[in-house]
Amino acid sequence: MAVFVLGLLVFFGIHSVRMLAGPFRERQLAGNERRWKGIYSLLSLLGIVLIVWGWMLYRPEAPQVYDPPEWARHVTLLLVLIAFVLLASANMPAGRIKAAVRHPFLTGIFLWAAAHLLANGDLASLLLFGAFLLYVLINRVAVEARGEPAPAVLRPRSDLMALGAGPAFYLVFIFWLHPLLFGVSPLG
């Protein structure tokens, strides 16, 4: 469990710098943007590796906190599909989806985490997906406090691209990557 918790601390620690130490982050960016982005990327990747490795080590022994309802798997698949579309739209010029949702990346991660909490009742999953859910909620408050305006619609075709790319990546993840990376098929 120590590897898992260390991964969560590293990943969410570096991702919380903007919220908790904004002036420090700005000084780092002003001093040497490439160095800061390199450190940020390396720590993020290290955190992800430790989270995945630690979760895989801890999950077999993690106690079951609750039993997910039978219908949860179906709802989870639908919510994760929507999350993939939102994640795709977050990385494109603003279309109607991005303008309406305002923060599609955060909303996509929220749906992904909430969906996984529906389908997994073990303590390892609760810690993992609960941490992401909590982080997204805190980050959303911080983003709103910064007063960033809603993006103007620049390219409506971005929505079509997101509606194509999101489900395509979703299918690859469901059928190939999820079982490969986590040893569990979301389809049962």
C-alpha positions in Angstrom: 0.0 0.0 0.0 3.0 2.3 0.6 3.8 2.4 -3.1 0.2 3.2 -4.0 -0.1 6.1 -1.4 3.3 7.4 -2.5 2.1 7.5 -6.1 -1.0 9.4 -5.1 1.0 11.9 -3.1 3.5 12.5 -6.0 0.9 12.8 -8.7 -1.6 15.0 -6.8 1.3 16.9 -5.2 2.7 18.1 -8.5 -0.8 18.7 -9.9 -1.7 20.9 -6.9 1.2 23.3 -7.2 -0.9 25.8 -9.2 -3.7 25.7 -6.6 -1.4 25.8 -3.5 1.7 27.6 -4.6 0.7 29.7 -7.7 3.5 32.3 -7.3 6.1 29.6 -6.9 4.9 28.0 -10.1 4.9 31.3 -12.0 8.5 31.9 -10.8 9.5 28.5 -12.1 7.9 29.1 -15.5 9.4 32.5 -15.8 12.9 31.3 -14.7 13.0 28.3 -17.1 9.8 27.1 -18.6 11.3 24.0 -20.2 12.9 22.8 -16.9 9.7 23.3 -15.0 7.6 21.5 -17.6 10.2 18.7 -17.7 10.1 18.3 -13.9 6.3 18.5 -13.9 6.1 15.8 -16.6 8.6 13.5 -15.0 6.9 13.7 -11.6 3.5 13.2 -13.1 4.7 10.1 -15.0 6.4 8.8 -11.8 3.2 9.3 -9.9 1.1 7.5 -12.5 3.6 4.6 -12.6 3.6 4.3 -8.8 -0.2 4.6 -8.6 -0.8 1.8 -11.2 1.9 -0.4 -9.7 0.8 0.2 -6.1 -2.8 -0.3 -7.0 -2.1 -3.6 -8.7 0.0 -4.7 -5.6 -2.6 -3.6 -3.1 -5.9 -4.4 -4.8 -5.8 -8.2 -4.3 -5.5 -7.7 -0.5 -7.7 -4.6 -0.3 -10.8 -5.2 1.8 -14.2 -5.0 0.1 -16.0 -1.9 1.5 -19.3 -2.4 -0.4 -20.7 -4.6 -3.1 -21.5 -2.6 -6.3 -25.0 -3.0 -7.6 -25.6 -5.2 -10.7 -26.6 -2.3 -12.9 -23.4 -0.3 -12.1 -21.3 -2.0 -14.8 -23.6 -0.7 -17.5 -23.8 2.8 -16.1 -20.0 2.8 -15.7 -19.5 1.9 -19.4 -21.8 4.7 -20.5 -20.2 7.3 -18.2 -16.7 6.4 -19.2 -17.7 6.7 -22.9 -19.0 10.2 -22.2 -15.8 10.9 -20.3 -13.7 9.9 -23.3 -15.7 12.3 -25.6 -15.1 15.1 -23.1 -11.4 14.3 -22.8 -11.1 14.4 -26.5 -12.9 17.7 -26.8 -10.6 19.2 -24.1 -7.6 18.7 -26.4 -9.1 20.4 -29.4 -10.0 24.0 -30.4 -13.2 25.1 -28.7 -16.3 23.6 -30.2 -19.8 23.6 -28.7 -19.0 20.8 -26.3 -16.0 22.7 -24.8 -18.0 26.0 -24.7 -21.0 24.3 -23.0 -19.0 22.2 -20.5 -16.3 24.9 -20.0 -13.9 22.5 -18.4 -14.3 19.2 -20.3 -11.1 17.7 -19.0 -12.1 18.1 -15.4 -15.7 17.0 -16.1 -14.4 13.9 -18.0 -12.1 12.9 -15.1 -15.0 13.5 -12.7 -17.3 11.1 -14.7 -14.5 8.5 -15.1 -13.8 8.5 -11.3 -17.5 8.5 -10.3 -18.2 5.7 -12.7 -15.4 3.6 -11.3 -16.6 4.2 -7.8 -20.0 2.8 -8.9 -18.4 -0.4 -10.2 -15.6 -1.0 -7.7 -16.2 -1.4 -3.9 -12.7 -2.4 -2.7 -10.6 0.0 -0.6 -7.9 0.3 -3.3 -10.4 1.5 -5.8 -12.1 3.8 -3.3 -8.7 5.4 -2.5 -7.7 5.8 -6.2 -11.0 7.0 -7.7 -12.0 8.9 -4.6 -8.7 10.8 -4.7 -9.3 11.7 -8.4 -12.9 12.8 -7.6 -11.8 14.9 -4.7 -9.0 16.5 -6.7 -11.3 17.4 -9.5 -13.8 19.0 -7.2 -11.1 21.1 -5.5 -9.5 22.0 -8.8 -12.9 23.0 -10.3 -13.4 25.4 -7.3 -9.9 26.8 -7.9 -10.5 27.2 -11.6 -13.7 29.1 -11.0 -12.0 31.3 -8.4 -9.4 32.3 -11.1 -12.4 33.6 -13.1 -11.4 32.1 -16.5 -14.0 33.0 -19.1 -15.9 30.3 -21.0 -14.1 29.6 -24.3 -15.7 31.1 -27.5 -16.7 28.5 -30.1 -13.9 28.6 -32.6 -14.4 25.4 -34.6 -17.7 23.6 -34.5 -16.1 20.7 -36.3 -14.0 20.0 -33.2 -17.2 18.5 -31.8 -17.4 16.0 -34.7 -13.7 15.2 -34.1 -14.3 14.6 -30.4 -17.4 12.5 -31.1 -15.3 10.4 -33.4 -12.0 10.2 -31.5 -13.5 9.8 -28.0 -15.5 6.6 -28.9 -12.5 5.3 -31.0 -10.1 5.6 -28.0 -12.8 4.2 -25.7 -13.1 1.1 -27.8 -9.4 0.6 -27.9 -9.2 1.1 -24.2 -12.1 -1.2 -23.3 -11.1 -4.1 -25.6 -7.3 -3.9 -25.4 -5.6 -1.5 -23.1 -7.7 -1.9 -19.9 -7.2 -5.7 -19.8 -3.5 -5.3 -20.8 -2.7 -2.6 -18.3 -4.9 -3.5 -15.3 -5.6 -7.2 -15.9 -9.4 -6.6 -15.7 -11.8 -6.5 -18.6 -14.5 -3.9 -18.0 -16.9 -6.1 -20.0 -16.8 -8.8 -17.4 
